[in-house]
């Protein structure tokens, strides 16, 4: 028993250690993603590398919760969700800034798929680009709110019930991010008037990662449902047994 307690203390990371480790993972992961697309232009290399790393961190954060319900770990892995989510959002903000500066040149109309016509008016040119970016902006605001509230002070201020309800909206954030990312991986560059580019190598890993997260969430839901059902049956059986042994009046 004492050895188990000591082992938990030994392998349990404090919040400072978690921040440092996630930061190191973010930097190393971004570097590797940059190197994997050495032939791309600088703007698109940084844009995709930071965007992909943000997606990976948030995906891992979404997987931690259901994984902790399915597998008993020697440490509390749920504590990592906070730091993974925070750095995922920070990278998403940088990803957005790169698009604003390098892709649309601070022209917010272009961000939503409009282009300036020679006659001086904006016309819709890229419908999917605008919709995907609108979804991405909504997800970014969602993420910023969740990141700001991911601390003990916010938890005490909002109270446990309200804070938990707010954090549960991370599932909405996750689905918005999946849709936003899927558009740019599979659709945006398939222009009728341009040569079809080679498939992005990140397409298969993206599908695998999304499938793993969804599978873990489903299995965790199934296990929670079964445990709840078993608990209800045991409770009902105890009540029936108690009622059966009561003497009649």
Phi and psi restraints in degrees (value plus and minus 20) as a CYANA .aco file:
   2 UNK   PHI     -85.3   -45.3
   2 UNK   PSI     -57.4   -17.4
   3 UNK   PHI     -83.0   -43.0
   3 UNK   PSI     -58.6   -18.6
   4 UNK   PHI     -84.4   -44.4
   4 UNK   PSI     -63.5   -23.5
   5 UNK   PHI     -83.5   -43.5
   5 UNK   PSI     -63.3   -23.3
   6 UNK   PHI     -83.4   -43.4
   6 UNK   PSI     -58.9   -18.9
   7 UNK   PHI     -83.9   -43.9
   7 UNK   PSI     -60.4   -20.4
   8 UNK   PHI     -84.3   -44.3
   8 UNK   PSI     -61.7   -21.7
   9 UNK   PHI     -86.3   -46.3
   9 UNK   PSI     -57.0   -17.0
  10 UNK   PHI     -86.4   -46.4
  10 UNK   PSI     -61.2   -21.2
  11 UNK   PHI    -118.8   -78.8
  11 UNK   PSI     -15.1    24.9
  12 UNK   PHI    -111.0   -71.0
  12 UNK   PSI     106.1   146.1
  13 UNK   PHI    -116.6   -76.6
  13 UNK   PSI     119.9   159.9
  14 UNK   PHI     -99.2   -59.2
  14 UNK   PSI     153.3   193.3
  15 UNK   PHI     -85.8   -45.8
  15 UNK   PSI     -52.1   -12.1
  16 UNK   PHI     -86.7   -46.7
  16 UNK   PSI     -62.2   -22.2
  17 UNK   PHI     -84.9   -44.9
  17 UNK   PSI     -60.4   -20.4
  18 UNK   PHI     -84.3   -44.3
  18 UNK   PSI     -63.0   -23.0
  19 UNK   PHI     -79.4   -39.4
  19 UNK   PSI     -65.8   -25.8
  20 UNK   PHI     -83.8   -43.8
  20 UNK   PSI     -65.3   -25.3
  21 UNK   PHI     -86.2   -46.2
  21 UNK   PSI     -62.0   -22.0
  22 UNK   PHI     -86.6   -46.6
  22 UNK   PSI     -56.7   -16.7
  23 UNK   PHI     -83.2   -43.2
  23 UNK   PSI     -63.4   -23.4
  24 UNK   PHI     -83.4   -43.4
  24 UNK   PSI     -64.1   -24.1
  25 UNK   PHI     -80.0   -40.0
  25 UNK   PSI     -60.8   -20.8
  26 UNK   PHI     -84.1   -44.1
  26 UNK   PSI     -64.7   -24.7
  27 UNK   PHI     -86.5   -46.5
  27 UNK   PSI     -67.8   -27.8
  28 UNK   PHI     -84.3   -44.3
  28 UNK   PSI     -64.1   -24.1
  29 UNK   PHI     -82.7   -42.7
  29 UNK   PSI     -61.8   -21.8
  30 UNK   PHI     -83.3   -43.3
  30 UNK   PSI     -60.9   -20.9
  31 UNK   PHI     -81.8   -41.8
  31 UNK   PSI     -65.8   -25.8
  32 UNK   PHI     -83.7   -43.7
  32 UNK   PSI     -58.8   -18.8
  33 UNK   PHI     -87.8   -47.8
  33 UNK   PSI     -55.6   -15.6
  34 UNK   PHI     -82.0   -42.0
  34 UNK   PSI     -66.3   -26.3
  35 UNK   PHI     -86.8   -46.8
  35 UNK   PSI     -47.0    -7.0
  36 UNK   PHI     -92.5   -52.5
  36 UNK   PSI     -33.0     7.0
  37 UNK   PHI    -148.0  -108.0
  37 UNK   PSI      25.9    65.9
  38 UNK   PHI     -81.7   -41.7
  38 UNK   PSI     -43.9    -3.9
  39 UNK   PHI    -104.6   -64.6
  39 UNK   PSI     -28.0    12.0
  40 UNK   PHI    -100.6   -60.6
  40 UNK   PSI     145.1   185.1
  41 UNK   PHI     -87.4   -47.4
  41 UNK   PSI     136.3   176.3
  42 UNK   PHI     -79.0   -39.0
  42 UNK   PSI     -63.3   -23.3
  43 UNK   PHI     -81.8   -41.8
  43 UNK   PSI     -66.9   -26.9
  44 UNK   PHI     -90.9   -50.9
  44 UNK   PSI     -52.1   -12.1
  45 UNK   PHI     -81.3   -41.3
  45 UNK   PSI     -72.3   -32.3
  46 UNK   PHI     -87.6   -47.6
  46 UNK   PSI     -59.7   -19.7
  47 UNK   PHI     -78.3   -38.3
  47 UNK   PSI     -70.3   -30.3
  48 UNK   PHI     -94.9   -54.9
  48 UNK   PSI     -59.1   -19.1
  49 UNK   PHI     -82.1   -42.1
  49 UNK   PSI     -67.5   -27.5
  50 UNK   PHI     -90.8   -50.8
  50 UNK   PSI     -58.8   -18.8
  51 UNK   PHI     -83.3   -43.3
  51 UNK   PSI     -62.6   -22.6
  52 UNK   PHI     -86.7   -46.7
  52 UNK   PSI     -60.3   -20.3
  53 UNK   PHI     -85.9   -45.9
  53 UNK   PSI     -57.9   -17.9
  54 UNK   PHI     -80.5   -40.5
  54 UNK   PSI     -64.2   -24.2
  55 UNK   PHI     -82.6   -42.6
  55 UNK   PSI     -61.9   -21.9
  56 UNK   PHI     -83.1   -43.1
  56 UNK   PSI     -65.7   -25.7
  57 UNK   PHI     -82.9   -42.9
  57 UNK   PSI     -63.6   -23.6
  58 UNK   PHI     -88.5   -48.5
  58 UNK   PSI     -56.7   -16.7
  59 UNK   PHI     -82.6   -42.6
  59 UNK   PSI     -63.6   -23.6
  60 UNK   PHI     -84.0   -44.0
  60 UNK   PSI     -60.4   -20.4
  61 UNK   PHI     -80.3   -40.3
  61 UNK   PSI     -59.6   -19.6
  62 UNK   PHI     -91.4   -51.4
  62 UNK   PSI     -46.3    -6.3
  63 UNK   PHI    -102.8   -62.8
  63 UNK   PSI     -43.4    -3.4
  64 UNK   PHI     -82.1   -42.1
  64 UNK   PSI     -65.9   -25.9
  65 UNK   PHI     -77.4   -37.4
  65 UNK   PSI     -79.5   -39.5
  66 UNK   PHI     -83.6   -43.6
  66 UNK   PSI     -52.6   -12.6
  67 UNK   PHI     -85.1   -45.1
  67 UNK   PSI     -57.8   -17.8
  68 UNK   PHI     -87.6   -47.6
  68 UNK   PSI     -43.9    -3.9
  69 UNK   PHI    -100.6   -60.6
  69 UNK   PSI     -46.7    -6.7
  70 UNK   PHI    -110.7   -70.7
  70 UNK   PSI     -51.2   -11.2
  71 UNK   PHI    -147.6  -107.6
  71 UNK   PSI     117.6   157.6
  72 UNK   PHI    -109.8   -69.8
  72 UNK   PSI      95.6   135.6
  73 UNK   PHI    -121.5   -81.5
  73 UNK   PSI     134.5   174.5
  74 UNK   PHI     -89.0   -49.0
  74 UNK   PSI     -33.7     6.3
  75 UNK   PHI    -148.4  -108.4
  75 UNK   PSI     146.4   186.4
  76 UNK   PHI    -104.2   -64.2
  76 UNK   PSI      78.2   118.2
  77 UNK   PHI     -97.3   -57.3
  77 UNK   PSI     -36.1     3.9
  78 UNK   PHI     -83.5   -43.5
  78 UNK   PSI     -42.5    -2.5
  79 UNK   PHI     -85.1   -45.1
  79 UNK   PSI     -39.6     0.4
  80 UNK   PHI     -97.8   -57.8
  80 UNK   PSI     -37.1     2.9
  81 UNK   PHI     -78.7   -38.7
  81 UNK   PSI     -59.4   -19.4
  82 UNK   PHI     -81.9   -41.9
  82 UNK   PSI     -72.6   -32.6
  83 UNK   PHI     -87.8   -47.8
  83 UNK   PSI     -59.6   -19.6
  84 UNK   PHI     -80.5   -40.5
  84 UNK   PSI     -63.6   -23.6
  85 UNK   PHI     -86.9   -46.9
  85 UNK   PSI     -61.5   -21.5
  86 UNK   PHI     -81.9   -41.9
  86 UNK   PSI     -69.2   -29.2
  87 UNK   PHI     -91.8   -51.8
  87 UNK   PSI     -48.0    -8.0
  88 UNK   PHI     -83.1   -43.1
  88 UNK   PSI     -61.0   -21.0
  89 UNK   PHI     -90.3   -50.3
  89 UNK   PSI     -60.5   -20.5
  90 UNK   PHI     -79.1   -39.1
  90 UNK   PSI     -64.0   -24.0
  91 UNK   PHI     -85.6   -45.6
  91 UNK   PSI     -54.4   -14.4
  92 UNK   PHI     -85.1   -45.1
  92 UNK   PSI     -57.0   -17.0
  93 UNK   PHI     -84.8   -44.8
  93 UNK   PSI     -63.7   -23.7
  94 UNK   PHI     -83.6   -43.6
  94 UNK   PSI     -61.6   -21.6
  95 UNK   PHI     -77.2   -37.2
  95 UNK   PSI     -63.8   -23.8
  96 UNK   PHI     -85.6   -45.6
  96 UNK   PSI     -61.3   -21.3
  97 UNK   PHI     -82.7   -42.7
  97 UNK   PSI     -59.4   -19.4
  98 UNK   PHI     -83.2   -43.2
  98 UNK   PSI     -60.6   -20.6
  99 UNK   PHI     -84.1   -44.1
  99 UNK   PSI     -63.6   -23.6
 100 UNK   PHI     -83.1   -43.1
 100 UNK   PSI     -61.5   -21.5
 101 UNK   PHI    -101.9   -61.9
 101 UNK   PSI     -68.3   -28.3
 102 UNK   PHI    -113.5   -73.5
 102 UNK   PSI     -43.8    -3.8
 103 UNK   PHI    -123.2   -83.2
 103 UNK   PSI     -70.0   -30.0
 104 UNK   PHI    -127.1   -87.1
 104 UNK   PSI     -18.9    21.1
 105 UNK   PHI      32.3    72.3
 105 UNK   PSI      25.9    65.9
 106 UNK   PHI      40.8    80.8
 106 UNK   PSI      -3.3    36.7
 107 UNK   PHI    -112.8   -72.8
 107 UNK   PSI      81.3   121.3
 108 UNK   PHI     -87.5   -47.5
 108 UNK   PSI     -43.5    -3.5
 109 UNK   PHI     -87.0   -47.0
 109 UNK   PSI     -59.0   -19.0
 110 UNK   PHI     -85.4   -45.4
 110 UNK   PSI     -51.7   -11.7
 111 UNK   PHI     -79.6   -39.6
 111 UNK   PSI     -49.8    -9.8
 112 UNK   PHI    -123.4   -83.4
 112 UNK   PSI       2.2    42.2
 113 UNK   PHI      72.6   112.6
 113 UNK   PSI     -16.3    23.7
 114 UNK   PHI    -111.6   -71.6
 114 UNK   PSI     130.9   170.9
 115 UNK   PHI    -151.5  -111.5
 115 UNK   PSI     129.5   169.5
 116 UNK   PHI     -97.8   -57.8
 116 UNK   PSI     101.1   141.1
 117 UNK   PHI     -97.7   -57.7
 117 UNK   PSI     128.6   168.6
 118 UNK   PHI     -73.9   -33.9
 118 UNK   PSI     -45.6    -5.6
 119 UNK   PHI    -100.6   -60.6
 119 UNK   PSI     -19.6    20.4
 120 UNK   PHI      76.6   116.6
 120 UNK   PSI      -9.1    30.9
 121 UNK   PHI    -139.9   -99.9
 121 UNK   PSI     135.9   175.9
 122 UNK   PHI    -108.4   -68.4
 122 UNK   PSI     115.7   155.7
 123 UNK   PHI    -145.9  -105.9
 123 UNK   PSI     127.7   167.7
 124 UNK   PHI     -93.7   -53.7
 124 UNK   PSI     101.7   141.7
 125 UNK   PHI    -137.5   -97.5
 125 UNK   PSI     -58.3   -18.3
 126 UNK   PHI    -142.3  -102.3
 126 UNK   PSI      70.0   110.0
 127 UNK   PHI     -83.4   -43.4
 127 UNK   PSI     -67.3   -27.3
 128 UNK   PHI     -85.1   -45.1
 128 UNK   PSI     -58.3   -18.3
 129 UNK   PHI     -79.7   -39.7
 129 UNK   PSI     -65.2   -25.2
 130 UNK   PHI     -85.5   -45.5
 130 UNK   PSI     -64.7   -24.7
 131 UNK   PHI     -85.6   -45.6
 131 UNK   PSI     -63.7   -23.7
 132 UNK   PHI     -82.8   -42.8
 132 UNK   PSI     -59.3   -19.3
 133 UNK   PHI     -90.3   -50.3
 133 UNK   PSI     -55.3   -15.3
 134 UNK   PHI     -82.5   -42.5
 134 UNK   PSI     -62.8   -22.8
 135 UNK   PHI     -83.4   -43.4
 135 UNK   PSI     -61.0   -21.0
 136 UNK   PHI     -83.8   -43.8
 136 UNK   PSI     -58.6   -18.6
 137 UNK   PHI     -87.5   -47.5
 137 UNK   PSI     -61.7   -21.7
 138 UNK   PHI     -80.7   -40.7
 138 UNK   PSI     -63.9   -23.9
 139 UNK   PHI     -83.0   -43.0
 139 UNK   PSI     -58.4   -18.4
 140 UNK   PHI     -83.6   -43.6
 140 UNK   PSI     -64.3   -24.3
 141 UNK   PHI     -83.5   -43.5
 141 UNK   PSI     -62.6   -22.6
 142 UNK   PHI     -74.6   -34.6
 142 UNK   PSI     -69.5   -29.5
 143 UNK   PHI     -84.0   -44.0
 143 UNK   PSI     -60.3   -20.3
 144 UNK   PHI     -83.4   -43.4
 144 UNK   PSI     -63.4   -23.4
 145 UNK   PHI     -81.6   -41.6
 145 UNK   PSI     -64.4   -24.4
 146 UNK   PHI     -85.9   -45.9
 146 UNK   PSI     -59.5   -19.5
 147 UNK   PHI     -86.7   -46.7
 147 UNK   PSI     -62.0   -22.0
 148 UNK   PHI     -83.9   -43.9
 148 UNK   PSI     -55.3   -15.3
 149 UNK   PHI    -107.8   -67.8
 149 UNK   PSI     -19.2    20.8
 150 UNK   PHI    -106.2   -66.2
 150 UNK   PSI      45.0    85.0
 151 UNK   PHI    -176.3  -136.3
 151 UNK   PSI     142.0   182.0
 152 UNK   PHI     -86.0   -46.0
 152 UNK   PSI     -52.8   -12.8
 153 UNK   PHI     -83.1   -43.1
 153 UNK   PSI     -67.6   -27.6
 154 UNK   PHI     -83.8   -43.8
 154 UNK   PSI     -57.1   -17.1
 155 UNK   PHI     -83.1   -43.1
 155 UNK   PSI     -61.6   -21.6
 156 UNK   PHI     -91.1   -51.1
 156 UNK   PSI     -58.1   -18.1
 157 UNK   PHI     -87.7   -47.7
 157 UNK   PSI     -62.9   -22.9
 158 UNK   PHI    -102.1   -62.1
 158 UNK   PSI     -37.0     3.0
 159 UNK   PHI      59.0    99.0
 159 UNK   PSI     133.2   173.2
 160 UNK   PHI     -77.3   -37.3
 160 UNK   PSI     -63.6   -23.6
 161 UNK   PHI     -86.3   -46.3
 161 UNK   PSI     -67.6   -27.6
 162 UNK   PHI     -86.3   -46.3
 162 UNK   PSI     -62.2   -22.2
 163 UNK   PHI     -83.2   -43.2
 163 UNK   PSI     -62.7   -22.7
 164 UNK   PHI     -84.7   -44.7
 164 UNK   PSI     -60.9   -20.9
 165 UNK   PHI     -81.3   -41.3
 165 UNK   PSI     -61.4   -21.4
 166 UNK   PHI     -84.1   -44.1
 166 UNK   PSI     -63.9   -23.9
 167 UNK   PHI     -88.7   -48.7
 167 UNK   PSI     -47.2    -7.2
 168 UNK   PHI     -87.9   -47.9
 168 UNK   PSI     -37.7     2.3
 169 UNK   PHI     -90.7   -50.7
 169 UNK   PSI     -23.8    16.2
 170 UNK   PHI     -79.9   -39.9
 170 UNK   PSI     -44.7    -4.7
 171 UNK   PHI     -88.0   -48.0
 171 UNK   PSI     -55.4   -15.4
 172 UNK   PHI     -86.6   -46.6
 172 UNK   PSI     -64.6   -24.6
 173 UNK   PHI     -76.6   -36.6
 173 UNK   PSI     -64.3   -24.3
 174 UNK   PHI     -79.7   -39.7
 174 UNK   PSI     -66.5   -26.5
 175 UNK   PHI     -87.3   -47.3
 175 UNK   PSI     -56.3   -16.3
 176 UNK   PHI     -83.0   -43.0
 176 UNK   PSI     -62.4   -22.4
 177 UNK   PHI     -84.4   -44.4
 177 UNK   PSI     -61.1   -21.1
 178 UNK   PHI     -80.8   -40.8
 178 UNK   PSI     -66.4   -26.4
 179 UNK   PHI     -83.8   -43.8
 179 UNK   PSI     -65.9   -25.9
 180 UNK   PHI     -79.0   -39.0
 180 UNK   PSI     -67.7   -27.7
 181 UNK   PHI     -88.1   -48.1
 181 UNK   PSI     -60.4   -20.4
 182 UNK   PHI     -81.4   -41.4
 182 UNK   PSI     -57.5   -17.5
 183 UNK   PHI     -79.9   -39.9
 183 UNK   PSI     -68.9   -28.9
 184 UNK   PHI     -93.7   -53.7
 184 UNK   PSI     -44.6    -4.6
 185 UNK   PHI     -98.9   -58.9
 185 UNK   PSI     -54.4   -14.4
 186 UNK   PHI    -135.4   -95.4
 186 UNK   PSI     -40.4    -0.4
 187 UNK   PHI    -143.4  -103.4
 187 UNK   PSI     -62.1   -22.1
 188 UNK   PHI     -77.2   -37.2
 188 UNK   PSI     -60.9   -20.9
 189 UNK   PHI    -108.8   -68.8
 189 UNK   PSI     -12.9    27.1
 190 UNK   PHI    -111.9   -71.9
 190 UNK   PSI      48.9    88.9
 191 UNK   PHI    -107.8   -67.8
 191 UNK   PSI     115.4   155.4
 192 UNK   PHI     -81.2   -41.2
 192 UNK   PSI     -52.2   -12.2
 193 UNK   PHI    -113.2   -73.2
 193 UNK   PSI     -14.1    25.9
 194 UNK   PHI    -146.9  -106.9
 194 UNK   PSI     140.6   180.6
 195 UNK   PHI     -86.5   -46.5
 195 UNK   PSI     118.3   158.3
 196 UNK   PHI     -88.2   -48.2
 196 UNK   PSI     102.1   142.1
 197 UNK   PHI     -93.9   -53.9
 197 UNK   PSI     144.4   184.4
 198 UNK   PHI     -86.0   -46.0
 198 UNK   PSI     127.8   167.8
 199 UNK   PHI     -77.4   -37.4
 199 UNK   PSI     117.9   157.9
 200 UNK   PHI     -89.0   -49.0
 200 UNK   PSI     108.0   148.0
 201 UNK   PHI     -80.8   -40.8
 201 UNK   PSI     -40.2    -0.2
 202 UNK   PHI     -98.6   -58.6
 202 UNK   PSI     -26.9    13.1
 203 UNK   PHI     -82.3   -42.3
 203 UNK   PSI     -69.9   -29.9
 204 UNK   PHI     -86.3   -46.3
 204 UNK   PSI     -68.2   -28.2
 205 UNK   PHI     -77.8   -37.8
 205 UNK   PSI     -55.9   -15.9
 206 UNK   PHI     -81.2   -41.2
 206 UNK   PSI     -68.6   -28.6
 207 UNK   PHI     -83.2   -43.2
 207 UNK   PSI     -59.6   -19.6
 208 UNK   PHI     -85.3   -45.3
 208 UNK   PSI     -65.5   -25.5
 209 UNK   PHI     -85.3   -45.3
 209 UNK   PSI     -64.3   -24.3
 210 UNK   PHI     -83.0   -43.0
 210 UNK   PSI     -62.0   -22.0
 211 UNK   PHI     -83.5   -43.5
 211 UNK   PSI     -60.0   -20.0
 212 UNK   PHI     -83.3   -43.3
 212 UNK   PSI     -65.7   -25.7
 213 UNK   PHI     -82.8   -42.8
 213 UNK   PSI     -65.4   -25.4
 214 UNK   PHI     -84.4   -44.4
 214 UNK   PSI     -59.2   -19.2
 215 UNK   PHI     -85.3   -45.3
 215 UNK   PSI     -63.7   -23.7
 216 UNK   PHI     -82.0   -42.0
 216 UNK   PSI     -61.5   -21.5
 217 UNK   PHI     -84.4   -44.4
 217 UNK   PSI     -60.9   -20.9
 218 UNK   PHI     -86.4   -46.4
 218 UNK   PSI     -64.5   -24.5
 219 UNK   PHI     -84.7   -44.7
 219 UNK   PSI     -58.2   -18.2
 220 UNK   PHI     -86.1   -46.1
 220 UNK   PSI     -60.3   -20.3
 221 UNK   PHI     -81.4   -41.4
 221 UNK   PSI     -64.2   -24.2
 222 UNK   PHI     -83.8   -43.8
 222 UNK   PSI     -62.9   -22.9
 223 UNK   PHI     -85.5   -45.5
 223 UNK   PSI     -62.4   -22.4
 224 UNK   PHI     -82.1   -42.1
 224 UNK   PSI     -60.8   -20.8
 225 UNK   PHI     -85.1   -45.1
 225 UNK   PSI     -63.7   -23.7
 226 UNK   PHI     -84.5   -44.5
 226 UNK   PSI     -62.4   -22.4
 227 UNK   PHI     -83.7   -43.7
 227 UNK   PSI     -60.9   -20.9
 228 UNK   PHI     -85.4   -45.4
 228 UNK   PSI     -62.9   -22.9
 229 UNK   PHI     -82.8   -42.8
 229 UNK   PSI     -63.9   -23.9
 230 UNK   PHI     -83.1   -43.1
 230 UNK   PSI     -59.9   -19.9
 231 UNK   PHI     -83.5   -43.5
 231 UNK   PSI     -62.1   -22.1
 232 UNK   PHI     -85.4   -45.4
 232 UNK   PSI     -60.2   -20.2
 233 UNK   PHI     -85.6   -45.6
 233 UNK   PSI     -62.0   -22.0
 234 UNK   PHI     -84.1   -44.1
 234 UNK   PSI     -59.6   -19.6
 235 UNK   PHI     -85.3   -45.3
 235 UNK   PSI     -62.9   -22.9
 236 UNK   PHI     -86.0   -46.0
 236 UNK   PSI     -58.6   -18.6
 237 UNK   PHI     -84.6   -44.6
 237 UNK   PSI     -60.6   -20.6
 238 UNK   PHI     -84.9   -44.9
 238 UNK   PSI     -60.0   -20.0
 239 UNK   PHI     -84.5   -44.5
 239 UNK   PSI     -63.2   -23.2
 240 UNK   PHI     -85.0   -45.0
 240 UNK   PSI     -59.1   -19.1
 241 UNK   PHI     -87.3   -47.3
 241 UNK   PSI     -60.5   -20.5
 242 UNK   PHI     -84.8   -44.8
 242 UNK   PSI     -60.9   -20.9
 243 UNK   PHI     -87.4   -47.4
 243 UNK   PSI     -51.9   -11.9
 244 UNK   PHI     -91.9   -51.9
 244 UNK   PSI     -51.5   -11.5
 245 UNK   PHI    -109.3   -69.3
 245 UNK   PSI     -27.0    13.0
 246 UNK   PHI     -89.9   -49.9
 246 UNK   PSI     113.7   153.7
 247 UNK   PHI     -89.3   -49.3
 247 UNK   PSI     124.9   164.9
 248 UNK   PHI     -98.8   -58.8
 248 UNK   PSI     129.7   169.7
